[in-house]
């Protein structure tokens, strides 16, 4: 295997930030990992720091040239493993585009992922972030995944309970702090992911944007294809296309607070957008908080807050990772000073 040197990363991050990978290897098969481990460069390049696994670069802020070995995951393939009266079990290679995979399942007549249409990134990155939208999270449809331990080269399989899924969180985002904790950040390279799509299919509705579409169209029982189309249209209207304006989608997680904290905020800000959660907490709309602080349309250098959606930070042309993170920090300070809420970024910063 050839380890490429000085590889431009601008085409491989949706923010469009200019940077280089000092060394990059393209992983297209499981055998590529074994080949790479047998290469003397492998031990040399990973002796000091673990490699950086790169998928679609849609949840990433690059603040400079990347010195760790970059493993660009390009494992492809989609298939139906099982179909029964209870549902469908489908699998995709980690390098598959997430939205294309969702569209493929709908085209095949296997509904269940439609609420997560048009989320950028790859299938392999989806469990890392536990992606979600419009009432459905990846963990709701997740079955299992295959991965390779980059320390040992051995393959392993994880079920949902072993992935430590949380809100935009998983075991893949954490490093072990002691010998007993189970963190896989920098250690696991996901190769394939499987999803269980249950029968009978039931639409997941309830979000204001979807309820508005039902009212506008008079269709209060949309099928999976219709729901897929609605989600695509809504997201395109709200969010900038990374091919046109560099961005990493929603930049901050929606914070959760106690009912008492929410009541206190409502007393001061009656219009705050909030959603009661099954566990008794209340989720606040981070975009509303940011907009209320007056950040929509403002920026730092060439990094800005999207005019149509305050939750999205954009590259107005030539933005650096430093400018993006400076802007993010200023927004966090504003929201904390006004609401006492600490916003947590979603993207990985390297």
Residue, then its C-alpha position, 0 to 999 in steps of 0.5 A: x500500500x502507498x502512503x500518500x504524502x502532503x495530501x490536500x484535505x480541502x476536498x475532504x472536509x465540508x467546511x472547505x478549510x485549507x489544510x494538508x495531511x502529512x500522510x494519508x492511506x486510503x482504506x478500501x478493503x479490510x486487507x488494506x488495514x493488514x497491509x498497512x500494519x505490515x508496512x514499516x511506515x505504520x509503526x513509525x507514523x503511529x508511534x507518537x500519536x494514534x491515526x486519525x480516521x476520516x470519513x466524509x469530513x462533514x463533522x470536522x473542523x481542521x485547525x492546521x495541517x494534520x500530523x497523525x496518519x490519516x486513514x481515509x475510509x473508502x469501504x463500499x458496498x450495500x446489501x440486504x442480509x435478511x427479510x422477514x415478517x418482523x423487518x429487514x436487516x441491511x448492511x453498508x460499507x463504512x465509506x458509503x455516503x449516508x444520504x445515498x444509502x438512505x435513498x437506496x433503502x427507500x428505493x428498495x421498499x425498506x423504510x425506517x431511515x427516512x427521517x435522517x435523509x440528507x444528513x451529510x457524511x458516511x455510513x461509518x461515521x453515523x454510529x460515531x456521532x449517533x446521528x439523528x433528525x426529526x425524532x429518529x436517532x441512529x441508535x433507534x435503527x442500529x443493529x451492529x457494526x464491524x470494526x478493526x482494532x488499530x492497535x492489534x489489527x484484529x476485527x471485532x463486532x459490536x452490538x448496540x449496548x456496547x456502543x455507549x450511544x448517547x445524544x450525539x455521542x458514542x464509545x467511539x468519541x471517548x478515550x479510556x481514562x483507565x484500564x476499566x473504561x471502554x473508549x475507542x477513540x483513535x483505536x477503532x476503524x469501523x468497516x461496516x454497519x448494519x441496520x434493523x428496519x422493523x415491520x410494520x413501518x410507522x411514520x415518526x412525526x410530531x416535529x413542527x416542520x413535519x406537522x406544517x407539511x401535513x397541514x399544507x398538503x392535507x396528507x396526515x398519513x404520509x408514506x415513507x417516500x413522502x416523508x423522505x421527500x419532505x425531510x429533504x425539502x425542509x433540510x435544503x430550505x434551512x441548511x446550506x449546501x456544503x458544495x456551495x457554502x462550506x459548513x459542518x451542519x449543526x455546529x452545537x448540540x441542543x442542550x438539555x436542562x431540568x424542568x426547573x431550569x427550563x421554567x426559569x428560562x421561560x420566565x425570562x424568555x417566554x418564546x424559547x423553543x423547547x422539547x420535553x424528553x422521555x427521561x423528564x429533561x427538557x431539550x432547548x433549541x440551540x439555534x434559538x438561543x444563538x439567534x436570541x443572542x444576535x449572532x445570526x448573520x454575524x461572523x469572525x474573519x471569514x467564518x460566519x453564522x448562517x443567515x437562515x439558521x443560527x445553528x450553522x457556522x459557515x465558511x464565507x470564503x477562505x476561513x481558517x479553522x482558527x476563525x471557526x473556533x474563535x467564532x464558536x467560542x464567542x457564541x458560547x460565551x454569549x449564550x452562557x452569559x445570557x442563559x447560563x447554558x454551556x453549548x457543546x460543539x458537535x464537530x471533531x476539532x483537529 
